[in-house]
């Protein structure tokens, strides 16, 4: 695994907070914070909204066949995915 870019981490937290309407709660999330199944606001429709927001705000292109639950397991796994897409 490559080292996580702190800016990408902050960008992901910003998108999570904005799309899920967390009211700033995402600022306290660490890389180990569980997402899918742990945050009630993160349902299947929210996953689609998050992917759309990453595409629009960060320029990340995501194919449907790339998406699985492991990406949304933790903040760290989501940051790793987004960072990988940014450098692809």
Backbone torsions as a table, in degrees:
resi	resn	phi	psi	omega
1	UNK	NA	136.6	175.3
2	UNK	-76.7	159.0	177.8
3	UNK	-66.3	139.6	179.9
4	UNK	-73.2	135.5	176.4
5	UNK	-81.1	121.4	-179.2
6	UNK	-57.8	-33.1	179.9
7	UNK	-68.2	-40.9	177.8
8	UNK	-63.5	-41.2	177.5
9	UNK	-57.8	-48.0	179.7
10	UNK	-64.3	-39.7	178.3
11	UNK	-62.6	-42.6	179.3
12	UNK	-64.3	-43.7	177.9
13	UNK	-61.0	-40.7	178.9
14	UNK	-61.6	-46.6	-179.6
15	UNK	-64.8	-43.3	177.4
16	UNK	-57.1	-48.5	-177.8
17	UNK	-62.0	-43.3	-177.3
18	UNK	-69.8	-51.3	-175.0
19	UNK	-68.9	-39.0	-177.7
20	UNK	-89.8	1.4	-179.0
21	UNK	51.6	54.1	-176.1
22	UNK	-87.0	-3.7	175.9
23	UNK	60.7	35.6	177.8
24	UNK	93.9	-6.6	-178.6
25	UNK	-59.9	-32.1	-176.3
26	UNK	-64.6	-22.6	-179.9
27	UNK	-60.1	-26.4	-178.7
28	UNK	-91.6	1.0	-178.5
29	UNK	-75.5	136.1	173.6
30	UNK	-101.7	176.8	178.8
31	UNK	-61.3	-27.3	-178.5
32	UNK	-86.5	-4.8	-178.4
33	UNK	-63.6	122.0	177.7
34	UNK	-70.4	145.5	-179.2
35	UNK	-112.4	-80.3	-174.1
36	UNK	-60.4	122.0	-178.1
37	UNK	90.8	-14.9	-178.5
38	UNK	-107.7	-25.5	179.5
39	UNK	-112.4	111.4	-175.3
40	UNK	-56.7	-30.6	-178.4
41	UNK	-69.7	-16.8	-177.0
42	UNK	-92.8	86.5	176.1
43	UNK	-109.8	-174.3	-175.5
44	UNK	-62.2	-36.7	178.0
45	UNK	-69.2	-35.4	178.5
46	UNK	-67.3	-34.4	177.0
47	UNK	-60.2	-45.6	178.4
48	UNK	-61.8	-43.6	179.0
49	UNK	-63.5	-40.0	178.1
50	UNK	-63.4	-45.8	179.9
51	UNK	-61.6	-40.2	177.0
52	UNK	-63.3	-43.2	179.6
53	UNK	-64.4	-40.0	177.1
54	UNK	-62.7	-39.6	178.4
55	UNK	-64.8	-45.7	-176.2
56	UNK	-74.1	-42.3	-173.0
57	UNK	-89.6	-29.9	-175.2
58	UNK	-115.2	-5.6	179.7
59	UNK	73.8	24.8	-179.0
60	UNK	-90.1	123.8	177.0
61	UNK	-96.9	124.4	-177.2
62	UNK	-122.2	124.7	174.9
63	UNK	-85.8	147.0	-178.6
64	UNK	-54.6	-38.4	-176.2
65	UNK	-74.1	-5.4	177.5
66	UNK	-88.5	-13.9	-170.7
67	UNK	-92.3	124.2	170.4
68	UNK	-146.0	172.2	-175.3
69	UNK	-61.5	-26.8	-178.6
70	UNK	-62.5	-30.6	179.0
71	UNK	-61.9	-36.5	-175.7
72	UNK	-100.6	19.7	-179.6
73	UNK	-66.7	-48.6	-179.5
74	UNK	-138.8	168.5	174.3
75	UNK	-59.6	-42.0	-178.9
76	UNK	-61.2	-42.4	179.6
77	UNK	-66.7	-34.9	177.9
78	UNK	-70.1	-42.5	177.5
79	UNK	-62.1	-44.3	179.2
80	UNK	-59.1	-42.5	179.6
81	UNK	-62.8	-50.5	-178.6
82	UNK	-62.4	-44.1	-179.8
83	UNK	-61.7	-41.8	177.8
84	UNK	-62.0	-38.4	178.9
85	UNK	-69.8	-34.6	179.6
86	UNK	-67.8	-29.2	-176.9
87	UNK	-103.6	10.5	-179.3
88	UNK	-80.7	NA	NA
